[in-house]
Amino acid sequence: MARKYSKKASAKVGRAMKKRKSGTLKSGRSGKKVKSRKQAIAIGLSEARREGKKVPPPKKSANKRKTAKKKSGRKSKR
């Protein structure tokens, strides 16, 4: 069975986790310190992806789904 992630990708994640522990890992746009373990992993994987390492594409997040359809034909009582 083939590997899902390359060794270099897991090394990137390891480096990101180490930076998070020391308190020097910062998120992209805002530059805030990363405290979440999951966020540190995501940063490591995205860096590996950018360098072209073997990493599966990111999962579609729930907040990117279409918003609920607007209710049509109903008038609000005010």
mmJSON file of the N, C-alpha and C atoms, coordinates in Angstrom:
{"data_MODEL":{"atom_site":{
"group_PDB":["ATOM","ATOM","ATOM","ATOM","ATOM","ATOM","ATOM","ATOM","ATOM","ATOM","ATOM","ATOM","ATOM","ATOM","ATOM","ATOM","ATOM","ATOM","ATOM","ATOM","ATOM","ATOM","ATOM","ATOM","ATOM","ATOM","ATOM","ATOM","ATOM","ATOM","ATOM","ATOM","ATOM","ATOM","ATOM","ATOM","ATOM","ATOM","ATOM","ATOM","ATOM","ATOM","ATOM","ATOM","ATOM","ATOM","ATOM","ATOM","ATOM","ATOM","ATOM","ATOM","ATOM","ATOM","ATOM","ATOM","ATOM","ATOM","ATOM","ATOM","ATOM","ATOM","ATOM","ATOM","ATOM","ATOM","ATOM","ATOM","ATOM","ATOM","ATOM","ATOM","ATOM","ATOM","ATOM","ATOM","ATOM","ATOM","ATOM","ATOM","ATOM","ATOM","ATOM","ATOM","ATOM","ATOM","ATOM","ATOM","ATOM","ATOM","ATOM","ATOM","ATOM","ATOM","ATOM","ATOM","ATOM","ATOM","ATOM","ATOM","ATOM","ATOM","ATOM","ATOM","ATOM","ATOM","ATOM","ATOM","ATOM","ATOM","ATOM","ATOM","ATOM","ATOM","ATOM","ATOM","ATOM","ATOM","ATOM","ATOM","ATOM","ATOM","ATOM","ATOM","ATOM","ATOM","ATOM","ATOM","ATOM","ATOM","ATOM","ATOM","ATOM","ATOM","ATOM","ATOM","ATOM","ATOM","ATOM","ATOM","ATOM","ATOM","ATOM","ATOM","ATOM","ATOM","ATOM","ATOM","ATOM","ATOM","ATOM","ATOM","ATOM","ATOM","ATOM","ATOM","ATOM","ATOM","ATOM","ATOM","ATOM","ATOM","ATOM","ATOM","ATOM","ATOM","ATOM","ATOM","ATOM","ATOM","ATOM","ATOM","ATOM","ATOM","ATOM","ATOM","ATOM","ATOM","ATOM","ATOM","ATOM","ATOM","ATOM","ATOM","ATOM","ATOM","ATOM","ATOM","ATOM","ATOM","ATOM","ATOM","ATOM","ATOM","ATOM","ATOM","ATOM","ATOM","ATOM","ATOM","ATOM","ATOM","ATOM","ATOM","ATOM","ATOM","ATOM","ATOM","ATOM","ATOM","ATOM","ATOM","ATOM","ATOM","ATOM","ATOM","ATOM","ATOM","ATOM","ATOM","ATOM","ATOM","ATOM","ATOM","ATOM","ATOM","ATOM","ATOM","ATOM","ATOM","ATOM","ATOM","ATOM","ATOM"],
"id":[1,2,3,4,5,6,7,8,9,10,11,12,13,14,15,16,17,18,19,20,21,22,23,24,25,26,27,28,29,30,31,32,33,34,35,36,37,38,39,40,41,42,43,44,45,46,47,48,49,50,51,52,53,54,55,56,57,58,59,60,61,62,63,64,65,66,67,68,69,70,71,72,73,74,75,76,77,78,79,80,81,82,83,84,85,86,87,88,89,90,91,92,93,94,95,96,97,98,99,100,101,102,103,104,105,106,107,108,109,110,111,112,113,114,115,116,117,118,119,120,121,122,123,124,125,126,127,128,129,130,131,132,133,134,135,136,137,138,139,140,141,142,143,144,145,146,147,148,149,150,151,152,153,154,155,156,157,158,159,160,161,162,163,164,165,166,167,168,169,170,171,172,173,174,175,176,177,178,179,180,181,182,183,184,185,186,187,188,189,190,191,192,193,194,195,196,197,198,199,200,201,202,203,204,205,206,207,208,209,210,211,212,213,214,215,216,217,218,219,220,221,222,223,224,225,226,227,228,229,230,231,232,233,234],
"type_symbol":["N","C","C","N","C","C","N","C","C","N","C","C","N","C","C","N","C","C","N","C","C","N","C","C","N","C","C","N","C","C","N","C","C","N","C","C","N","C","C","N","C","C","N","C","C","N","C","C","N","C","C","N","C","C","N","C","C","N","C","C","N","C","C","N","C","C","N","C","C","N","C","C","N","C","C","N","C","C","N","C","C","N","C","C","N","C","C","N","C","C","N","C","C","N","C","C","N","C","C","N","C","C","N","C","C","N","C","C","N","C","C","N","C","C","N","C","C","N","C","C","N","C","C","N","C","C","N","C","C","N","C","C","N","C","C","N","C","C","N","C","C","N","C","C","N","C","C","N","C","C","N","C","C","N","C","C","N","C","C","N","C","C","N","C","C","N","C","C","N","C","C","N","C","C","N","C","C","N","C","C","N","C","C","N","C","C","N","C","C","N","C","C","N","C","C","N","C","C","N","C","C","N","C","C","N","C","C","N","C","C","N","C","C","N","C","C","N","C","C","N","C","C","N","C","C","N","C","C","N","C","C","N","C","C"],
"label_atom_id":["N","CA","C","N","CA","C","N","CA","C","N","CA","C","N","CA","C","N","CA","C","N","CA","C","N","CA","C","N","CA","C","N","CA","C","N","CA","C","N","CA","C","N","CA","C","N","CA","C","N","CA","C","N","CA","C","N","CA","C","N","CA","C","N","CA","C","N","CA","C","N","CA","C","N","CA","C","N","CA","C","N","CA","C","N","CA","C","N","CA","C","N","CA","C","N","CA","C","N","CA","C","N","CA","C","N","CA","C","N","CA","C","N","CA","C","N","CA","C","N","CA","C","N","CA","C","N","CA","C","N","CA","C","N","CA","C","N","CA","C","N","CA","C","N","CA","C","N","CA","C","N","CA","C","N","CA","C","N","CA","C","N","CA","C","N","CA","C","N","CA","C","N","CA","C","N","CA","C","N","CA","C","N","CA","C","N","CA","C","N","CA","C","N","CA","C","N","CA","C","N","CA","C","N","CA","C","N","CA","C","N","CA","C","N","CA","C","N","CA","C","N","CA","C","N","CA","C","N","CA","C","N","CA","C","N","CA","C","N","CA","C","N","CA","C","N","CA","C","N","CA","C","N","CA","C","N","CA","C","N","CA","C","N","CA","C","N","CA","C","N","CA","C"],
"label_alt_id":[null,null,null,null,null,null,null,null,null,null,null,null,null,null,null,null,null,null,null,null,null,null,null,null,null,null,null,null,null,null,null,null,null,null,null,null,null,null,null,null,null,null,null,null,null,null,null,null,null,null,null,null,null,null,null,null,null,null,null,null,null,null,null,null,null,null,null,null,null,null,null,null,null,null,null,null,null,null,null,null,null,null,null,null,null,null,null,null,null,null,null,null,null,null,null,null,null,null,null,null,null,null,null,null,null,null,null,null,null,null,null,null,null,null,null,null,null,null,null,null,null,null,null,null,null,null,null,null,null,null,null,null,null,null,null,null,null,null,null,null,null,null,null,null,null,null,null,null,null,null,null,null,null,null,null,null,null,null,null,null,null,null,null,null,null,null,null,null,null,null,null,null,null,null,null,null,null,null,null,null,null,null,null,null,null,null,null,null,null,null,null,null,null,null,null,null,null,null,null,null,null,null,null,null,null,null,null,null,null,null,null,null,null,null,null,null,null,null,null,null,null,null,null,null,null,null,null,null,null,null,null,null,null,null],
"label_comp_id":["MET","MET","MET","ALA","ALA","ALA","ARG","ARG","ARG","LYS","LYS","LYS","TYR","TYR","TYR","SER","SER","SER","LYS","LYS","LYS","LYS","LYS","LYS","ALA","ALA","ALA","SER","SER","SER","ALA","ALA","ALA","LYS","LYS","LYS","VAL","VAL","VAL","GLY","GLY","GLY","ARG","ARG","ARG","ALA","ALA","ALA","MET","MET","MET","LYS","LYS","LYS","LYS","LYS","LYS","ARG","ARG","ARG","LYS","LYS","LYS","SER","SER","SER","GLY","GLY","GLY","THR","THR","THR","LEU","LEU","LEU","LYS","LYS","LYS","SER","SER","SER","GLY","GLY","GLY","ARG","ARG","ARG","SER","SER","SER","GLY","GLY","GLY","LYS","LYS","LYS","LYS","LYS","LYS","VAL","VAL","VAL","LYS","LYS","LYS","SER","SER","SER","ARG","ARG","ARG","LYS","LYS","LYS","GLN","GLN","GLN","ALA","ALA","ALA","ILE","ILE","ILE","ALA","ALA","ALA","ILE","ILE","ILE","GLY","GLY","GLY","LEU","LEU","LEU","SER","SER","SER","GLU","GLU","GLU","ALA","ALA","ALA","ARG","ARG","ARG","ARG","ARG","ARG","GLU","GLU","GLU","GLY","GLY","GLY","LYS","LYS","LYS","LYS","LYS","LYS","VAL","VAL","VAL","PRO","PRO","PRO","PRO","PRO","PRO","PRO","PRO","PRO","LYS","LYS","LYS","LYS","LYS","LYS","SER","SER","SER","ALA","ALA","ALA","ASN","ASN","ASN","LYS","LYS","LYS","ARG","ARG","ARG","LYS","LYS","LYS","THR","THR","THR","ALA","ALA","ALA","LYS","LYS","LYS","LYS","LYS","LYS","LYS","LYS","LYS","SER","SER","SER","GLY","GLY","GLY","ARG","ARG","ARG","LYS","LYS","LYS","SER","SER","SER","LYS","LYS","LYS","ARG","ARG","ARG"],
"label_asym_id":["A","A","A","A","A","A","A","A","A","A","A","A","A","A","A","A","A","A","A","A","A","A","A","A","A","A","A","A","A","A","A","A","A","A","A","A","A","A","A","A","A","A","A","A","A","A","A","A","A","A","A","A","A","A","A","A","A","A","A","A","A","A","A","A","A","A","A","A","A","A","A","A","A","A","A","A","A","A","A","A","A","A","A","A","A","A","A","A","A","A","A","A","A","A","A","A","A","A","A","A","A","A","A","A","A","A","A","A","A","A","A","A","A","A","A","A","A","A","A","A","A","A","A","A","A","A","A","A","A","A","A","A","A","A","A","A","A","A","A","A","A","A","A","A","A","A","A","A","A","A","A","A","A","A","A","A","A","A","A","A","A","A","A","A","A","A","A","A","A","A","A","A","A","A","A","A","A","A","A","A","A","A","A","A","A","A","A","A","A","A","A","A","A","A","A","A","A","A","A","A","A","A","A","A","A","A","A","A","A","A","A","A","A","A","A","A","A","A","A","A","A","A","A","A","A","A","A","A","A","A","A","A","A","A"],
"label_entity_id":["1","1","1","1","1","1","1","1","1","1","1","1","1","1","1","1","1","1","1","1","1","1","1","1","1","1","1","1","1","1","1","1","1","1","1","1","1","1","1","1","1","1","1","1","1","1","1","1","1","1","1","1","1","1","1","1","1","1","1","1","1","1","1","1","1","1","1","1","1","1","1","1","1","1","1","1","1","1","1","1","1","1","1","1","1","1","1","1","1","1","1","1","1","1","1","1","1","1","1","1","1","1","1","1","1","1","1","1","1","1","1","1","1","1","1","1","1","1","1","1","1","1","1","1","1","1","1","1","1","1","1","1","1","1","1","1","1","1","1","1","1","1","1","1","1","1","1","1","1","1","1","1","1","1","1","1","1","1","1","1","1","1","1","1","1","1","1","1","1","1","1","1","1","1","1","1","1","1","1","1","1","1","1","1","1","1","1","1","1","1","1","1","1","1","1","1","1","1","1","1","1","1","1","1","1","1","1","1","1","1","1","1","1","1","1","1","1","1","1","1","1","1","1","1","1","1","1","1","1","1","1","1","1","1"],
"label_seq_id":[1,1,1,2,2,2,3,3,3,4,4,4,5,5,5,6,6,6,7,7,7,8,8,8,9,9,9,10,10,10,11,11,11,12,12,12,13,13,13,14,14,14,15,15,15,16,16,16,17,17,17,18,18,18,19,19,19,20,20,20,21,21,21,22,22,22,23,23,23,24,24,24,25,25,25,26,26,26,27,27,27,28,28,28,29,29,29,30,30,30,31,31,31,32,32,32,33,33,33,34,34,34,35,35,35,36,36,36,37,37,37,38,38,38,39,39,39,40,40,40,41,41,41,42,42,42,43,43,43,44,44,44,45,45,45,46,46,46,47,47,47,48,48,48,49,49,49,50,50,50,51,51,51,52,52,52,53,53,53,54,54,54,55,55,55,56,56,56,57,57,57,58,58,58,59,59,59,60,60,60,61,61,61,62,62,62,63,63,63,64,64,64,65,65,65,66,66,66,67,67,67,68,68,68,69,69,69,70,70,70,71,71,71,72,72,72,73,73,73,74,74,74,75,75,75,76,76,76,77,77,77,78,78,78],
"pdbx_PDB_ins_code":[null,null,null,null,null,null,null,null,null,null,null,null,null,null,null,null,null,null,null,null,null,null,null,null,null,null,null,null,null,null,null,null,null,null,null,null,null,null,null,null,null,null,null,null,null,null,null,null,null,null,null,null,null,null,null,null,null,null,null,null,null,null,null,null,null,null,null,null,null,null,null,null,null,null,null,null,null,null,null,null,null,null,null,null,null,null,null,null,null,null,null,null,null,null,null,null,null,null,null,null,null,null,null,null,null,null,null,null,null,null,null,null,null,null,null,null,null,null,null,null,null,null,null,null,null,null,null,null,null,null,null,null,null,null,null,null,null,null,null,null,null,null,null,null,null,null,null,null,null,null,null,null,null,null,null,null,null,null,null,null,null,null,null,null,null,null,null,null,null,null,null,null,null,null,null,null,null,null,null,null,null,null,null,null,null,null,null,null,null,null,null,null,null,null,null,null,null,null,null,null,null,null,null,null,null,null,null,null,null,null,null,null,null,null,null,null,null,null,null,null,null,null,null,null,null,null,null,null,null,null,null,null,null,null],
"Cartn_x":[0.829,0.0,0.875,0.533,1.337,1.143,2.161,2.086,1.151,0.405,-0.505,0.267,1.212,2.03,3.492,4.278,5.706,6.426,7.659,8.445,8.746,9.0,9.298,8.079,6.877,5.656,5.5,5.77,5.647,6.727,7.874,8.928,8.486,7.79,7.267,6.27,5.402,4.403,5.121,6.13,6.909,7.562,8.103,8.735,7.704,6.518,5.448,5.001,4.925,4.518,5.56,6.816,7.89,7.841,7.575,7.457,6.27,5.167,3.977,4.286,4.994,5.34,6.215,7.136,8.022,7.352,6.188,5.434,5.834,6.516,6.957,6.186,5.26,4.476,3.357,3.289,2.269,1.456,0.179,-0.696,-0.407,-0.864,-0.539,-0.879,-2.131,-2.499,-2.437,-3.039,-3.141,-1.819,-1.043,0.232,0.079,-1.105,-1.327,-0.618,-0.28,0.35,-0.64,-0.143,-0.98,-0.911,-2.092,-2.146,-2.732,-3.488,-4.179,-3.259,-3.335,-2.554,-2.979,-4.296,-4.819,-4.372,-4.345,-3.923,-2.447,-1.633,-0.203,-0.004,-0.782,-0.695,-1.095,-2.171,-2.653,-1.61,-0.921,0.124,1.269,1.691,2.772,2.425,1.182,0.753,0.649,0.165,0.033,1.41,2.384,3.761,4.318,4.072,4.544,3.88,2.586,1.84,2.426,2.757,3.318,4.659,5.426,6.722,6.596,5.381,5.154,5.378,5.377,5.536,4.252,4.34,3.174,2.248,1.176,0.179,-1.182,-2.192,-3.517,-4.095,-5.005,-5.589,-6.383,-6.504,-7.236,-8.705,-9.294,-10.717,-11.534,-12.708,-13.607,-14.155,-14.065,-14.542,-16.045,-16.631,-18.082,-18.565,-17.747,-18.208,-18.183,-17.655,-17.648,-18.89,-19.74,-20.952,-21.887,-22.808,-23.771,-24.63,-24.986,-25.833,-27.253,-28.02,-29.397,-30.194,-31.071,-31.887,-32.816,-33.026,-33.924,-35.359,-36.148,-37.551,-38.292,-38.924,-39.628,-41.126,-41.812,-43.257,-43.839,-43.017,-43.52,-43.237,-44.203,-44.018,-43.856,-42.93,-42.715,-43.773,-44.197,-45.196,-44.485,-44.659,-44.026,-45.007],
"Cartn_y":[-1.186,0.0,1.252,2.207,3.415,4.366,5.159,6.161,7.288,7.781,8.891,10.221,10.361,11.562,11.189,12.078,11.807,12.045,11.556,11.74,13.212,13.945,15.38,16.156,15.701,16.362,16.184,14.972,14.74,15.505,15.722,16.515,17.966,18.48,19.85,20.011,19.007,19.043,19.014,18.176,18.094,19.415,20.094,21.395,22.428,22.397,23.33,23.077,21.798,21.46,21.952,21.827,22.27,23.792,24.502,25.961,26.374,25.62,25.93,25.774,24.707,24.455,25.57,26.075,27.136,28.504,28.589,29.839,30.781,30.271,31.134,30.911,29.962,29.698,30.725,31.378,32.401,32.069,32.469,32.204,33.201,32.864,33.616,35.082,35.431,36.837,37.667,37.173,37.989,38.043,36.982,36.947,36.638,36.15,35.8,34.496,34.318,33.079,31.93,30.797,29.607,28.822,28.546,27.787,26.403,26.254,25.004,23.978,22.74,21.644,21.383,21.387,21.124,22.194,23.444,24.536,24.39,23.964,23.766,22.674,21.606,20.522,21.037,21.821,22.366,23.272,24.063,24.947,24.127,23.09,22.224,21.547,21.059,20.388,21.362,22.568,23.536,23.978,24.088,24.416,23.295,22.045,20.895,20.875,21.196,21.244,22.287,23.457,24.556,24.164,23.33,22.886,21.698,21.183,20.095,18.705,18.577,17.255,16.455,15.148,14.278,14.417,15.187,15.423,15.461,14.75,14.805,16.217,16.563,17.912,18.156,19.412,19.696,19.338,18.953,18.611,19.892,19.768,20.915,21.19,22.434,22.759,23.007,22.852,22.967,24.392,25.392,26.766,27.262,26.5,26.894,26.404,25.645,25.139,26.287,26.014,27.046,27.408,28.673,29.106,28.604,28.588,28.084,28.92,28.241,28.945,29.917,31.053,32.05,31.559,31.846,31.451,32.406,31.882,32.735,32.618,33.71,33.699,33.955,34.087,34.363,35.809,36.422,37.79,37.771,38.545,38.577,39.441,39.034,39.792,40.769,42.023,43.035,44.095],
"Cartn_z":[0.0,0.0,0.0,-0.835,-0.977,0.202,0.451,1.522,1.122,2.09,1.825,1.812,2.752,2.868,2.694,2.11,1.949,3.28,3.366,4.584,4.815,3.739,3.847,4.342,3.956,4.42,5.926,6.41,7.848,8.615,7.984,8.616,8.741,7.727,7.758,8.905,9.054,10.129,11.481,11.591,12.83,13.186,12.168,12.379,12.851,12.233,12.616,14.056,14.435,15.801,16.816,16.467,17.347,17.531,16.418,16.48,17.34,17.225,18.027,19.511,19.845,21.247,21.822,20.975,21.459,21.411,20.734,20.7,19.593,18.559,17.467,16.171,16.154,14.945,14.834,13.677,13.461,12.227,12.26,11.12,10.003,8.809,7.608,7.603,7.364,7.159,8.425,9.486,10.702,11.466,11.383,12.092,13.573,13.965,15.361,15.697,16.976,17.418,17.292,16.829,16.694,17.988,18.57,19.813,19.587,18.512,18.229,17.574,18.057,17.485,16.041,15.796,14.459,13.469,13.912,13.04,12.683,13.631,13.374,12.326,12.419,11.435,10.053,10.014,8.743,8.102,8.899,8.378,7.806,8.527,8.051,6.738,6.623,5.39,4.228,4.494,3.4,2.898,3.807,3.394,2.519,2.91,2.131,0.755,0.721,-0.539,-1.477,-0.906,-1.698,-2.327,-1.617,-2.128,-3.078,-3.256,-4.205,-3.642,-2.33,-1.714,-1.876,-1.631,-1.793,-0.583,-0.789,0.248,-0.435,0.107,-0.513,-0.465,-1.375,-1.365,-0.084,0.344,1.583,1.466,2.598,2.62,2.513,1.937,1.841,3.235,3.684,5.022,5.026,6.175,6.311,6.074,6.416,6.289,4.84,3.93,2.528,1.787,2.475,1.848,1.526,0.634,0.271,1.479,1.563,2.662,2.446,3.488,3.409,2.408,1.691,0.699,1.4,0.739,1.297,1.162,2.183,2.145,1.217,0.203,-0.754,-0.553,-0.795,-0.725,0.649,1.653,2.993,3.363,3.981,4.444,5.955,6.459,7.902,8.558,9.744,10.485,11.408,11.15,12.004,12.355],
"occupancy":[1.0,1.0,1.0,1.0,1.0,1.0,1.0,1.0,1.0,1.0,1.0,1.0,1.0,1.0,1.0,1.0,1.0,1.0,1.0,1.0,1.0,1.0,1.0,1.0,1.0,1.0,1.0,1.0,1.0,1.0,1.0,1.0,1.0,1.0,1.0,1.0,1.0,1.0,1.0,1.0,1.0,1.0,1.0,1.0,1.0,1.0,1.0,1.0,1.0,1.0,1.0,1.0,1.0,1.0,1.0,1.0,1.0,1.0,1.0,1.0,1.0,1.0,1.0,1.0,1.0,1.0,1.0,1.0,1.0,1.0,1.0,1.0,1.0,1.0,1.0,1.0,1.0,1.0,1.0,1.0,1.0,1.0,1.0,1.0,1.0,1.0,1.0,1.0,1.0,1.0,1.0,1.0,1.0,1.0,1.0,1.0,1.0,1.0,1.0,1.0,1.0,1.0,1.0,1.0,1.0,1.0,1.0,1.0,1.0,1.0,1.0,1.0,1.0,1.0,1.0,1.0,1.0,1.0,1.0,1.0,1.0,1.0,1.0,1.0,1.0,1.0,1.0,1.0,1.0,1.0,1.0,1.0,1.0,1.0,1.0,1.0,1.0,1.0,1.0,1.0,1.0,1.0,1.0,1.0,1.0,1.0,1.0,1.0,1.0,1.0,1.0,1.0,1.0,1.0,1.0,1.0,1.0,1.0,1.0,1.0,1.0,1.0,1.0,1.0,1.0,1.0,1.0,1.0,1.0,1.0,1.0,1.0,1.0,1.0,1.0,1.0,1.0,1.0,1.0,1.0,1.0,1.0,1.0,1.0,1.0,1.0,1.0,1.0,1.0,1.0,1.0,1.0,1.0,1.0,1.0,1.0,1.0,1.0,1.0,1.0,1.0,1.0,1.0,1.0,1.0,1.0,1.0,1.0,1.0,1.0,1.0,1.0,1.0,1.0,1.0,1.0,1.0,1.0,1.0,1.0,1.0,1.0,1.0,1.0,1.0,1.0,1.0,1.0,1.0,1.0,1.0,1.0,1.0,1.0],
"B_iso_or_equiv":[0.0,0.0,0.0,0.0,0.0,0.0,0.0,0.0,0.0,0.0,0.0,0.0,0.0,0.0,0.0,0.0,0.0,0.0,0.0,0.0,0.0,0.0,0.0,0.0,0.0,0.0,0.0,0.0,0.0,0.0,0.0,0.0,0.0,0.0,0.0,0.0,0.0,0.0,0.0,0.0,0.0,0.0,0.0,0.0,0.0,0.0,0.0,0.0,0.0,0.0,0.0,0.0,0.0,0.0,0.0,0.0,0.0,0.0,0.0,0.0,0.0,0.0,0.0,0.0,0.0,0.0,0.0,0.0,0.0,0.0,0.0,0.0,0.0,0.0,0.0,0.0,0.0,0.0,0.0,0.0,0.0,0.0,0.0,0.0,0.0,0.0,0.0,0.0,0.0,0.0,0.0,0.0,0.0,0.0,0.0,0.0,0.0,0.0,0.0,0.0,0.0,0.0,0.0,0.0,0.0,0.0,0.0,0.0,0.0,0.0,0.0,0.0,0.0,0.0,0.0,0.0,0.0,0.0,0.0,0.0,0.0,0.0,0.0,0.0,0.0,0.0,0.0,0.0,0.0,0.0,0.0,0.0,0.0,0.0,0.0,0.0,0.0,0.0,0.0,0.0,0.0,0.0,0.0,0.0,0.0,0.0,0.0,0.0,0.0,0.0,0.0,0.0,0.0,0.0,0.0,0.0,0.0,0.0,0.0,0.0,0.0,0.0,0.0,0.0,0.0,0.0,0.0,0.0,0.0,0.0,0.0,0.0,0.0,0.0,0.0,0.0,0.0,0.0,0.0,0.0,0.0,0.0,0.0,0.0,0.0,0.0,0.0,0.0,0.0,0.0,0.0,0.0,0.0,0.0,0.0,0.0,0.0,0.0,0.0,0.0,0.0,0.0,0.0,0.0,0.0,0.0,0.0,0.0,0.0,0.0,0.0,0.0,0.0,0.0,0.0,0.0,0.0,0.0,0.0,0.0,0.0,0.0,0.0,0.0,0.0,0.0,0.0,0.0,0.0,0.0,0.0,0.0,0.0,0.0],
"pdbx_formal_charge":[null,null,null,null,null,null,null,null,null,null,null,null,null,null,null,null,null,null,null,null,null,null,null,null,null,null,null,null,null,null,null,null,null,null,null,null,null,null,null,null,null,null,null,null,null,null,null,null,null,null,null,null,null,null,null,null,null,null,null,null,null,null,null,null,null,null,null,null,null,null,null,null,null,null,null,null,null,null,null,null,null,null,null,null,null,null,null,null,null,null,null,null,null,null,null,null,null,null,null,null,null,null,null,null,null,null,null,null,null,null,null,null,null,null,null,null,null,null,null,null,null,null,null,null,null,null,null,null,null,null,null,null,null,null,null,null,null,null,null,null,null,null,null,null,null,null,null,null,null,null,null,null,null,null,null,null,null,null,null,null,null,null,null,null,null,null,null,null,null,null,null,null,null,null,null,null,null,null,null,null,null,null,null,null,null,null,null,null,null,null,null,null,null,null,null,null,null,null,null,null,null,null,null,null,null,null,null,null,null,null,null,null,null,null,null,null,null,null,null,null,null,null,null,null,null,null,null,null,null,null,null,null,null,null],
"auth_seq_id":[1,1,1,2,2,2,3,3,3,4,4,4,5,5,5,6,6,6,7,7,7,8,8,8,9,9,9,10,10,10,11,11,11,12,12,12,13,13,13,14,14,14,15,15,15,16,16,16,17,17,17,18,18,18,19,19,19,20,20,20,21,21,21,22,22,22,23,23,23,24,24,24,25,25,25,26,26,26,27,27,27,28,28,28,29,29,29,30,30,30,31,31,31,32,32,32,33,33,33,34,34,34,35,35,35,36,36,36,37,37,37,38,38,38,39,39,39,40,40,40,41,41,41,42,42,42,43,43,43,44,44,44,45,45,45,46,46,46,47,47,47,48,48,48,49,49,49,50,50,50,51,51,51,52,52,52,53,53,53,54,54,54,55,55,55,56,56,56,57,57,57,58,58,58,59,59,59,60,60,60,61,61,61,62,62,62,63,63,63,64,64,64,65,65,65,66,66,66,67,67,67,68,68,68,69,69,69,70,70,70,71,71,71,72,72,72,73,73,73,74,74,74,75,75,75,76,76,76,77,77,77,78,78,78],
"auth_comp_id":["MET","MET","MET","ALA","ALA","ALA","ARG","ARG","ARG","LYS","LYS","LYS","TYR","TYR","TYR","SER","SER","SER","LYS","LYS","LYS","LYS","LYS","LYS","ALA","ALA","ALA","SER","SER","SER","ALA","ALA","ALA","LYS","LYS","LYS","VAL","VAL","VAL","GLY","GLY","GLY","ARG","ARG","ARG","ALA","ALA","ALA","MET","MET","MET","LYS","LYS","LYS","LYS","LYS","LYS","ARG","ARG","ARG","LYS","LYS","LYS","SER","SER","SER","GLY","GLY","GLY","THR","THR","THR","LEU","LEU","LEU","LYS","LYS","LYS","SER","SER","SER","GLY","GLY","GLY","ARG","ARG","ARG","SER","SER","SER","GLY","GLY","GLY","LYS","LYS","LYS","LYS","LYS","LYS","VAL","VAL","VAL","LYS","LYS","LYS","SER","SER","SER","ARG","ARG","ARG","LYS","LYS","LYS","GLN","GLN","GLN","ALA","ALA","ALA","ILE","ILE","ILE","ALA","ALA","ALA","ILE","ILE","ILE","GLY","GLY","GLY","LEU","LEU","LEU","SER","SER","SER","GLU","GLU","GLU","ALA","ALA","ALA","ARG","ARG","ARG","ARG","ARG","ARG","GLU","GLU","GLU","GLY","GLY","GLY","LYS","LYS","LYS","LYS","LYS","LYS","VAL","VAL","VAL","PRO","PRO","PRO","PRO","PRO","PRO","PRO","PRO","PRO","LYS","LYS","LYS","LYS","LYS","LYS","SER","SER","SER","ALA","ALA","ALA","ASN","ASN","ASN","LYS","LYS","LYS","ARG","ARG","ARG","LYS","LYS","LYS","THR","THR","THR","ALA","ALA","ALA","LYS","LYS","LYS","LYS","LYS","LYS","LYS","LYS","LYS","SER","SER","SER","GLY","GLY","GLY","ARG","ARG","ARG","LYS","LYS","LYS","SER","SER","SER","LYS","LYS","LYS","ARG","ARG","ARG"],
"auth_asym_id":["A","A","A","A","A","A","A","A","A","A","A","A","A","A","A","A","A","A","A","A","A","A","A","A","A","A","A","A","A","A","A","A","A","A","A","A","A","A","A","A","A","A","A","A","A","A","A","A","A","A","A","A","A","A","A","A","A","A","A","A","A","A","A","A","A","A","A","A","A","A","A","A","A","A","A","A","A","A","A","A","A","A","A","A","A","A","A","A","A","A","A","A","A","A","A","A","A","A","A","A","A","A","A","A","A","A","A","A","A","A","A","A","A","A","A","A","A","A","A","A","A","A","A","A","A","A","A","A","A","A","A","A","A","A","A","A","A","A","A","A","A","A","A","A","A","A","A","A","A","A","A","A","A","A","A","A","A","A","A","A","A","A","A","A","A","A","A","A","A","A","A","A","A","A","A","A","A","A","A","A","A","A","A","A","A","A","A","A","A","A","A","A","A","A","A","A","A","A","A","A","A","A","A","A","A","A","A","A","A","A","A","A","A","A","A","A","A","A","A","A","A","A","A","A","A","A","A","A","A","A","A","A","A","A"],
"auth_atom_id":["N","CA","C","N","CA","C","N","CA","C","N","CA","C","N","CA","C","N","CA","C","N","CA","C","N","CA","C","N","CA","C","N","CA","C","N","CA","C","N","CA","C","N","CA","C","N","CA","C","N","CA","C","N","CA","C","N","CA","C","N","CA","C","N","CA","C","N","CA","C","N","CA","C","N","CA","C","N","CA","C","N","CA","C","N","CA","C","N","CA","C","N","CA","C","N","CA","C","N","CA","C","N","CA","C","N","CA","C","N","CA","C","N","CA","C","N","CA","C","N","CA","C","N","CA","C","N","CA","C","N","CA","C","N","CA","C","N","CA","C","N","CA","C","N","CA","C","N","CA","C","N","CA","C","N","CA","C","N","CA","C","N","CA","C","N","CA","C","N","CA","C","N","CA","C","N","CA","C","N","CA","C","N","CA","C","N","CA","C","N","CA","C","N","CA","C","N","CA","C","N","CA","C","N","CA","C","N","CA","C","N","CA","C","N","CA","C","N","CA","C","N","CA","C","N","CA","C","N","CA","C","N","CA","C","N","CA","C","N","CA","C","N","CA","C","N","CA","C","N","CA","C","N","CA","C","N","CA","C","N","CA","C","N","CA","C","N","CA","C","N","CA","C"],
"pdbx_PDB_model_num":[1,1,1,1,1,1,1,1,1,1,1,1,1,1,1,1,1,1,1,1,1,1,1,1,1,1,1,1,1,1,1,1,1,1,1,1,1,1,1,1,1,1,1,1,1,1,1,1,1,1,1,1,1,1,1,1,1,1,1,1,1,1,1,1,1,1,1,1,1,1,1,1,1,1,1,1,1,1,1,1,1,1,1,1,1,1,1,1,1,1,1,1,1,1,1,1,1,1,1,1,1,1,1,1,1,1,1,1,1,1,1,1,1,1,1,1,1,1,1,1,1,1,1,1,1,1,1,1,1,1,1,1,1,1,1,1,1,1,1,1,1,1,1,1,1,1,1,1,1,1,1,1,1,1,1,1,1,1,1,1,1,1,1,1,1,1,1,1,1,1,1,1,1,1,1,1,1,1,1,1,1,1,1,1,1,1,1,1,1,1,1,1,1,1,1,1,1,1,1,1,1,1,1,1,1,1,1,1,1,1,1,1,1,1,1,1,1,1,1,1,1,1,1,1,1,1,1,1,1,1,1,1,1,1]
}}}
